[in-house]
Amino acid sequence: MKNEHSIALLCHLLEVSASGFYAWSQRVATPGPRAMEDQALSQEIRQICATSRQTYGSPRVVLELRSHGRHHRRRRVARHMSQQGLYGRQKGRYLVQTTDSNHGSTPSLPIAWQRRLRPRLPIKSRSLISPISKPTKAGSTSLGSSTFTAAKSSAGP
């Protein structure tokens, strides 16, 4: 486009100064020292993130850079990491590994526990006996100072 029109006309239409245009064109052709340092820093950050399997965030990257003799602020490193799409991987939520969450075909409780939740009376005597009680000869049960007599019914279990 600058071959067809003069630089002065294009700068006037874009509302920029001619000196600003020429300064910009030189910056694009040869980057300044800060831009060169930024490129080197970005390359080193990429290398550190790759060796850490992308688990390091900006604070740990800064410490790693300092161990290599490069001193940069955390915010500058964070900005470079953000521009490159690099971030420290967060730890996952703690999940209990001892339980089986797949209850599709099996009951949620083991069979022994299901039996304990539904206790049945003994079939022979149909008497109410607690674990700490003692049956007596007369068919009654003594529990401490109280005695309970079980009523026999003709109904099923």
N, C-alpha and C positions, 0 to 999 in steps of 0.2 A: 504494500500500500504506500510505503514511503517512496517507492520508485515512481509512482504515478502522481503523488502530491508532495508538496514541500513540507519539511519538518515544522516550519513555523505555522503553516495552515493547520496541520494536524494537532499541534499543541494548542492552538487557539480554540479549535473545535472541542478538544478534550478538557479544556480549561486547566492546563498545566503549563508550567514555564518550560522553555526550551532547555535551560540549564538543568532543570530537574529531570527532563527526559534523557539528556546525555549522561548525567550522573547515574541514573537507573540503568542505562544500557551498559555502562562500564561495570557496575556491581554485578550484573547478570553474567558478564563475560568472565570476570575474575572475582571470586568471593573474597571478602575481607578476612582478617585474622580471626575475628570472633566466629564467623561462619565456618571457617576451617576447623577451629577448635571444637565447635558444636558437632561437626561431622565425626571427628575423631572420638569425642565423648559418646556420641550415639552408638558408634561401632563398638566401643568398649562395654557400654551398658548391654548391648545385645549379646555380647560374648559372655558376660557375667550371668545374665538371665538364662542363657542356654546351658551353661555349666551347672547352674543350680536347679535345673529342670523347671524353671519359671516359678520357683517357690519364694524367691526373694522379692520383697517390696522395696520401696525407695530407701528406707532407713538402712536395711542390710546391704543394699547396693552401694550406698554412700560409704559404709564401713569397709566394704571390699575395695572400693576405689582408693580409699585412704591407705589401705594396706599395700596398694600398688604405687603409692606416692602421689596420687592425684587428689587434690582437696577441692571439693565442690559442695555447695549447699544442697540440702535435701530437696528443697522446692525446685531447684534447677534440674536435678536428676528426675524428680517426679514429672516435671513437664516433658522431658525427653522421653521418659517411659510412656507417658500418655500419648504423645505424638506418634510413637511407634506401635501403640496398641499392646504394650507390655504391662503386666500387672502381677503382683504376687498372688500365688494361689492360696486360698483360704483353707483352713482345716475344715473337714466335714463335721457334721453333727455327730456326737457320740451315739452309736447304736448298740444296744445290747445284743451280743452274739450268741447267748446261751439259750434263747427261746426260739421255738419254731413258730413262725407267724403263718405258715401255710397249713391252715386247719381245714382244708377243703374236704378230704375224704375221711379223716380221722376225728374222733371226738376231741373236744378242747381239753378235757381232763383225762388222765390215765384211768384205766378201768378200776384199779384199786382205790383211787380217790373217789370215783363215782359210787363205789360200794360203801365207802365210809360216810358219804353224805346222805345215804338212804339206809340207815340201820334197820334191821328186821329183828323181830322178837324170835327167840329160840323156838323151833317148831315143836319140840317135845312138850315143854311145860307151858308155853305161852305166858310165862311170868315175866314181869318187868324186873330186870336185873341190871343194876348199874355196874360200872367197872369196879367200884369200891365196895359193893354190897356182897353179902354172903347169904346163900340160900340156907334155909333151915329145914328140918325134917318134916315140919307140918305143911310145907308147900308155900310158906310165906317168906318174904325177904326182909332181912333186917338191915337197916341203914342207920348206923349210929344208934340213936335212942328211938327212932321211929321204925315201925314195921308196916310194910305194905303187902296186902294180899291181892294176888292177881285173880281177876274174874275170868273164868274160862267161858268162851263163847263158842257157839256152833258155827259162827261165820268163818270164812277162809282167812288166810294170812293177812 
